[in-house]
Amino acid sequence: MGLVENKTDSKRSTLFTDFPEVEGAPEATPEEIQQEAEKWVQRCQYSAPAAVSLWIGWIIASQLLRDQLPAGWFMASFDDSSVTGW
């Protein structure tokens, strides 16, 4: 996959090397770094559609229930369409 690999021989990607080394801790192998990157990519792949679904659900719910929501939840009143032109 090559998610965090840097093509230069002198330096690998700094994604997992920005943090100070703990003295006496074993250094991560390239396989461990690859597994860690794949784990976070998989988490993002699951959470992004969930977040988008919640956002779209919120938009739909707020549009369908706008008569029941308090006026303070809206940026402008429904009568301000003459000011904005929308």
C-alpha positions as CSV (number, residue, x, y, z in Angstrom):
1,M,0.0,0.0,0.0
2,G,2.8,2.4,0.8
3,L,0.7,4.7,3.0
4,V,3.5,6.2,5.0
5,E,6.5,5.2,3.0
6,N,8.9,7.9,1.8
7,K,10.7,7.1,-1.4
8,T,14.0,8.6,-0.2
9,D,16.5,6.2,1.4
10,S,17.9,8.8,3.9
11,K,14.6,9.5,5.7
12,R,11.3,7.7,6.3
13,S,8.1,9.6,6.7
14,T,7.9,11.6,9.9
15,L,4.3,10.5,10.6
16,F,5.4,8.3,13.5
17,T,8.8,9.8,14.3
18,D,7.7,13.3,15.4
19,F,7.4,12.2,19.0
20,P,10.4,11.9,21.2
21,E,11.8,8.4,21.7
22,V,11.2,6.8,25.1
23,E,14.5,5.7,26.5
24,G,14.8,1.9,26.4
25,A,11.7,1.5,24.2
26,P,12.1,-0.8,21.1
27,E,12.1,1.0,17.8
28,A,9.1,0.3,15.6
29,T,9.7,-1.9,12.6
30,P,8.4,-0.9,9.2
31,E,5.8,-3.6,9.4
32,E,4.5,-2.2,12.7
33,I,4.4,1.3,11.2
34,Q,2.5,-0.1,8.2
35,Q,0.0,-1.8,10.5
36,E,-0.5,1.3,12.6
37,A,-1.1,3.4,9.5
38,E,-3.6,0.8,8.1
39,K,-5.4,0.8,11.4
40,W,-5.9,4.6,11.3
41,V,-6.9,4.6,7.7
42,Q,-9.5,1.9,8.4
43,R,-10.9,4.0,11.3
44,C,-11.2,7.0,9.1
45,Q,-12.9,5.0,6.4
46,Y,-15.5,3.9,9.0
47,S,-15.9,7.3,10.8
48,A,-16.1,9.6,7.7
49,P,-19.4,8.0,6.3
50,A,-20.8,8.0,9.8
51,A,-20.1,11.7,10.3
52,V,-21.5,12.5,6.9
53,S,-24.6,10.5,7.6
54,L,-25.1,12.3,10.9
55,W,-24.6,15.7,9.2
56,I,-27.0,15.0,6.4
57,G,-29.5,13.6,9.0
58,W,-29.2,16.8,11.0
59,I,-29.8,19.0,7.9
60,I,-32.9,17.0,7.0
61,A,-34.3,17.0,10.5
62,S,-33.7,20.7,11.0
63,Q,-35.5,21.4,7.7
64,L,-38.4,19.2,8.5
65,L,-38.8,20.4,12.1
66,R,-38.0,24.1,11.6
67,D,-41.4,25.1,12.8
68,Q,-40.9,23.4,16.2
69,L,-37.3,24.6,16.7
70,P,-36.7,27.8,18.8
71,A,-36.0,30.9,16.7
72,G,-32.6,31.3,18.4
73,W,-31.4,28.2,16.5
74,F,-31.5,30.1,13.2
75,M,-29.1,32.7,11.9
76,A,-31.8,34.9,10.4
77,S,-35.5,34.9,10.7
78,F,-37.7,33.6,8.0
79,D,-38.8,37.1,7.1
80,D,-35.3,38.3,6.2
81,S,-35.4,36.9,2.6
82,S,-35.9,40.5,1.3
83,V,-32.6,41.5,2.8
84,T,-30.6,38.6,1.4
85,G,-32.4,38.2,-1.9
86,W,-32.9,34.4,-1.4
